[in-house]
């Protein structure tokens, strides 16, 4: 091979690496930036939720913070990505923090977003200043099976196919029934239902399947930052199991709401705001 061919080959290799990097670093979630405060907060919503779920929280915290409110791809009307995974979404957020040079961000995540906040902080312990986990556990599947082991070769195609075959009427009825178990106010139930129905069905199925395979019970031990965990009142009935899940999360304050379902920020607003504001001080 002559020098010219070698040079062209090297250029092609470098170009392929550049393309691969740009694809892996691509940000597909929606970001709404609010405020110009000195401290940064990144809000990560839960499964099939819009970033609007944090609207009152952002308003309550005021201008002291610069807020980055996310809505994940395929959820609540945001365009979907092909073959989404929990780890890819985690990496997208990490890349976004680094590329935007967001210094010492505080992560606030609800449900799947709370698990993602823990996963980001465990993978990048020097990147994150604090985390607030709203009604999430390191391993949801372990509640029913304490010996649960994550499957590295999980195949979600069957669940995706099942969700795709459900009619719109069946899916709507299923989601209406689910929303009544997640939040108490009927108006909030309608809001959550709207976000769910606007979500991409294959993303809904794939991420539900992938999320239930996540187990952070061991990896949270690498989290160094202060952590606040806010849980709904029903979890008080199984405190030993909850505390076992969080045994490796050091420097954490775990609090239980007096009267709340899953969306604590909607059901127990005063309690929720007080805990968050005290923690951020």
Backbone torsions as a table, in degrees:
resi	resn	phi	psi	omega
1	UNK	NA	128.6	-179.4
2	UNK	-80.1	173.3	-175.2
3	UNK	-60.5	-39.4	-179.0
4	UNK	-61.8	-44.3	-179.4
5	UNK	-66.4	-38.7	177.7
6	UNK	-61.3	-44.1	179.8
7	UNK	-61.5	-44.3	-179.8
8	UNK	-64.5	-37.6	178.8
9	UNK	-64.6	-43.9	178.8
10	UNK	-62.8	-41.4	178.2
11	UNK	-60.6	-42.5	-179.7
12	UNK	-64.6	-40.4	178.8
13	UNK	-64.1	-46.5	179.9
14	UNK	-62.0	-40.8	179.6
15	UNK	-63.4	-40.2	-179.2
16	UNK	-66.1	-38.6	176.3
17	UNK	-65.1	-39.6	-179.6
18	UNK	-64.3	-42.5	178.8
19	UNK	-64.1	-44.4	180.0
20	UNK	-61.1	-41.1	-179.7
21	UNK	-66.3	-43.8	-178.6
22	UNK	-64.6	-34.0	178.3
23	UNK	-69.6	-42.9	-178.4
24	UNK	-69.4	-28.2	-178.2
25	UNK	-92.4	1.5	-176.3
26	UNK	-65.2	136.0	179.0
27	UNK	-101.5	118.5	-176.2
28	UNK	-111.1	-7.5	178.5
29	UNK	-82.8	160.5	177.4
30	UNK	-86.0	139.5	178.1
31	UNK	-126.5	127.5	171.6
32	UNK	-113.3	119.4	-179.4
33	UNK	-96.9	135.7	-176.4
34	UNK	-139.3	130.2	176.2
35	UNK	84.8	169.5	179.4
36	UNK	-138.1	35.7	-179.8
37	UNK	-72.3	167.6	-177.2
38	UNK	-75.0	-27.4	-180.0
39	UNK	-98.5	143.7	-175.5
40	UNK	-108.0	134.2	175.0
41	UNK	-126.1	133.1	174.6
42	UNK	-111.5	121.3	-178.0
43	UNK	-100.3	124.2	-179.2
44	UNK	-117.4	112.5	-179.0
45	UNK	-76.0	171.9	-178.8
46	UNK	-89.9	-164.3	-172.9
47	UNK	-61.0	123.3	176.3
48	UNK	62.3	19.5	-178.3
49	UNK	-102.3	153.1	173.2
50	UNK	-86.4	155.3	173.3
51	UNK	-61.7	-15.6	178.6
52	UNK	-63.7	-14.3	177.4
53	UNK	-63.0	-19.2	-179.3
54	UNK	-96.7	4.6	-172.8
55	UNK	-54.3	-50.3	-178.4
56	UNK	-67.6	-34.2	178.2
57	UNK	-63.5	-45.8	179.4
58	UNK	-61.3	-44.8	179.9
59	UNK	-63.7	-39.9	-177.6
60	UNK	-67.4	-37.3	-178.0
61	UNK	-73.9	-24.2	172.2
62	UNK	78.0	-161.7	-170.4
63	UNK	-83.4	0.7	-179.1
64	UNK	-67.8	-21.1	-173.0
65	UNK	-117.5	155.1	164.6
66	UNK	-101.9	118.4	-174.5
67	UNK	-105.1	138.2	174.7
68	UNK	-118.4	106.3	-174.5
69	UNK	-101.2	117.8	-174.7
70	UNK	-97.8	150.5	162.3
71	UNK	-131.5	125.8	-171.2
72	UNK	-77.3	152.8	-175.5
73	UNK	-60.5	133.4	179.3
74	UNK	90.6	-8.4	-179.1
75	UNK	-105.3	140.2	172.3
76	UNK	53.0	38.4	175.1
77	UNK	91.7	-5.6	176.7
78	UNK	-75.3	135.7	-179.2
79	UNK	-52.6	139.6	-177.2
80	UNK	-81.2	161.4	171.5
81	UNK	-110.4	161.6	178.3
82	UNK	-79.6	133.8	175.4
83	UNK	50.8	61.9	179.4
84	UNK	-70.8	150.8	174.5
85	UNK	-139.2	157.3	178.4
86	UNK	-59.9	-46.0	-178.6
87	UNK	-64.3	-36.9	178.5
88	UNK	-65.9	-42.4	177.8
89	UNK	-63.4	-41.3	175.9
90	UNK	-57.9	-46.2	-178.5
91	UNK	-67.6	-35.1	176.6
92	UNK	-59.7	-42.9	-179.4
93	UNK	-68.0	-41.9	177.5
94	UNK	-60.5	-46.1	179.2
95	UNK	-62.0	-39.5	180.0
96	UNK	-62.9	-44.6	178.8
97	UNK	-59.0	-44.1	-177.9
98	UNK	-71.2	-45.0	-176.4
99	UNK	-69.1	-34.7	178.6
100	UNK	-85.8	-1.9	179.7
101	UNK	53.5	49.1	177.4
102	UNK	-82.9	109.8	-171.9
103	UNK	-83.6	132.1	174.2
104	UNK	46.0	53.2	-177.3
105	UNK	-70.0	149.6	169.4
106	UNK	-97.0	130.6	178.4
107	UNK	-101.8	128.4	172.7
108	UNK	-121.2	117.5	-176.7
109	UNK	-130.7	142.3	178.0
110	UNK	-110.9	133.8	175.0
111	UNK	57.4	-120.8	177.6
112	UNK	-58.5	-33.6	176.0
113	UNK	-65.8	-32.1	176.1
114	UNK	-68.9	-39.7	176.1
115	UNK	-64.9	-39.3	178.5
116	UNK	-64.9	-38.2	177.0
117	UNK	-60.8	-42.7	177.5
118	UNK	-65.1	-40.5	-178.5
119	UNK	-66.3	-39.9	177.5
120	UNK	-63.9	-46.6	-178.4
121	UNK	-66.4	-30.0	179.0
122	UNK	-78.3	-30.9	178.2
123	UNK	-82.9	-29.3	-178.2
124	UNK	-131.4	67.0	-173.4
125	UNK	-61.9	-25.0	-179.7
126	UNK	-87.3	-7.2	-174.6
127	UNK	-88.0	-27.4	-168.6
128	UNK	-110.0	136.0	-178.9
129	UNK	-84.4	-45.3	-179.3
130	UNK	-152.8	158.8	172.1
131	UNK	-132.2	144.0	172.1
132	UNK	-122.1	120.1	-177.9
133	UNK	-106.4	117.9	-177.8
134	UNK	-104.5	107.1	176.0
135	UNK	51.9	63.6	177.5
136	UNK	-146.9	156.6	179.3
137	UNK	-125.3	152.6	177.4
138	UNK	-59.0	-29.7	179.5
139	UNK	-149.1	97.7	-177.8
140	UNK	-61.8	-39.6	-176.8
141	UNK	-64.3	-26.0	-177.7
142	UNK	-71.6	-13.7	176.1
143	UNK	-63.2	-39.3	178.7
144	UNK	-92.6	-21.2	179.6
145	UNK	-140.6	91.8	-178.3
146	UNK	-58.2	-21.6	179.7
147	UNK	-95.0	15.1	-178.3
148	UNK	-56.0	138.1	174.9
149	UNK	-124.6	130.2	178.8
150	UNK	-65.0	138.8	-178.7
151	UNK	-96.1	110.5	-178.5
152	UNK	-68.1	-16.9	-178.9
153	UNK	-113.1	34.0	-176.8
154	UNK	-60.2	133.8	177.3
155	UNK	-111.7	113.9	-177.3
156	UNK	-97.6	6.4	-173.3
157	UNK	-63.4	-35.6	-179.0
158	UNK	-65.6	-43.6	179.2
159	UNK	-65.6	-40.1	177.8
160	UNK	-60.7	-43.0	179.8
161	UNK	-64.0	-40.7	-179.9
162	UNK	-63.5	-43.7	-179.9
163	UNK	-67.0	-33.7	-179.1
164	UNK	-71.5	-23.5	-178.5
165	UNK	-88.4	-11.8	177.8
166	UNK	-71.6	134.8	178.4
167	UNK	-70.6	162.8	179.2
168	UNK	-61.1	-38.4	179.4
169	UNK	-65.5	-42.2	179.3
170	UNK	-65.7	-42.7	-179.5
171	UNK	-64.7	-42.6	179.7
172	UNK	-62.9	-44.3	179.4
173	UNK	-62.9	-41.4	178.8
174	UNK	-62.6	-43.2	-178.4
175	UNK	-70.9	-36.3	176.2
176	UNK	-60.3	-43.2	179.3
177	UNK	-64.9	-38.7	-179.4
178	UNK	-67.7	-42.9	-176.1
179	UNK	-60.5	-31.7	179.0
180	UNK	-66.4	-18.6	178.5
181	UNK	-95.2	-6.0	-173.9
182	UNK	-105.0	-28.5	-177.1
183	UNK	-151.9	148.2	-170.6
184	UNK	-86.1	-38.9	-174.0
185	UNK	-74.1	128.8	179.9
186	UNK	-58.5	-34.4	178.0
187	UNK	-66.5	-38.7	176.0
188	UNK	-67.7	-35.9	176.9
189	UNK	-61.4	-41.5	178.2
190	UNK	-64.4	-38.9	179.4
191	UNK	-64.1	-46.6	179.2
192	UNK	-64.3	-37.9	178.4
193	UNK	-63.1	-41.6	179.0
194	UNK	-61.1	-44.1	178.0
195	UNK	-62.4	-41.7	-178.4
196	UNK	-64.8	-43.4	-178.7
197	UNK	-70.4	-23.6	176.7
198	UNK	-84.6	-4.9	-178.8
199	UNK	-81.9	150.4	179.3
200	UNK	-70.4	125.2	-173.2
201	UNK	-61.5	-46.6	177.4
202	UNK	-61.6	-37.6	176.4
203	UNK	-64.2	-43.7	178.1
204	UNK	-52.7	-51.2	-177.1
205	UNK	-68.5	-47.2	-176.4
206	UNK	-62.9	-45.0	-177.0
207	UNK	-72.5	-32.2	174.7
208	UNK	-62.6	-45.6	178.7
209	UNK	-63.0	-47.6	-176.5
210	UNK	-67.7	-39.5	-178.5
211	UNK	-64.3	-39.1	-179.8
212	UNK	-69.9	-5.8	177.6
213	UNK	-97.5	-2.1	-176.2
214	UNK	-80.6	134.6	177.0
215	UNK	-137.9	108.4	-178.6
216	UNK	-109.5	14.0	-174.6
217	UNK	-58.6	-34.5	178.0
218	UNK	-89.0	-41.0	-171.9
219	UNK	-69.5	-20.8	-179.6
220	UNK	-66.8	-12.3	179.3
221	UNK	-65.6	-18.1	179.3
222	UNK	-86.7	-3.4	178.8
223	UNK	-75.9	123.1	-177.6
224	UNK	-102.0	-22.0	-172.2
225	UNK	-78.8	158.8	173.9
226	UNK	-59.3	141.0	-176.2
227	UNK	-133.4	138.0	174.2
228	UNK	-118.7	128.9	179.5
229	UNK	-118.4	119.1	178.9
230	UNK	-111.0	122.2	-174.3
231	UNK	-122.0	151.6	-179.5
232	UNK	-72.4	162.2	-171.0
233	UNK	-63.9	-25.9	-178.7
234	UNK	-65.6	-25.5	-179.7
235	UNK	-70.9	-12.9	178.1
236	UNK	-64.4	-22.2	-178.9
237	UNK	-74.6	-16.5	-178.8
238	UNK	-130.9	41.1	-177.3
239	UNK	-53.2	-42.5	179.6
240	UNK	-57.4	-41.0	179.5
241	UNK	-68.0	-37.8	179.4
242	UNK	-66.1	-47.3	-178.3
243	UNK	-64.6	-32.3	176.3
244	UNK	-66.2	-40.1	178.6
245	UNK	-63.1	-36.5	-176.6
246	UNK	-96.2	13.0	-175.1
247	UNK	-59.0	-32.8	-176.7
248	UNK	-91.3	-1.9	178.5
249	UNK	-90.8	97.4	-177.7
250	UNK	-79.1	161.8	177.0
251	UNK	57.4	40.2	-177.7
252	UNK	-118.6	142.2	174.4
253	UNK	-111.4	118.2	-178.1
254	UNK	-107.1	122.8	-176.6
255	UNK	-125.9	145.8	179.7
256	UNK	-116.2	129.6	177.1
257	UNK	-69.2	151.0	-179.8
258	UNK	-74.2	-38.1	-175.7
259	UNK	-150.4	94.8	-176.4
260	UNK	-160.8	147.8	167.6
261	UNK	-93.5	-155.0	-169.9
262	UNK	-65.2	-39.4	-178.7
263	UNK	-87.2	78.3	-175.1
264	UNK	-60.4	-36.9	-178.8
265	UNK	-64.8	-15.8	177.2
266	UNK	-104.4	-34.1	-175.4
267	UNK	-86.4	-33.2	-174.6
268	UNK	-131.5	58.1	-170.0
269	UNK	-58.1	-50.3	-175.6
270	UNK	-61.4	-47.5	179.2
271	UNK	-61.8	-45.6	-178.9
272	UNK	-60.8	-49.2	-179.8
273	UNK	-62.9	-40.8	-179.8
274	UNK	-62.4	-44.8	-179.2
275	UNK	-64.5	-42.5	-178.5
276	UNK	-66.8	-47.0	-177.8
277	UNK	-63.8	-40.7	177.7
278	UNK	-63.9	-40.4	-179.8
279	UNK	-66.9	-41.3	-178.7
280	UNK	-70.6	-23.6	176.7
281	UNK	-67.8	NA	NA
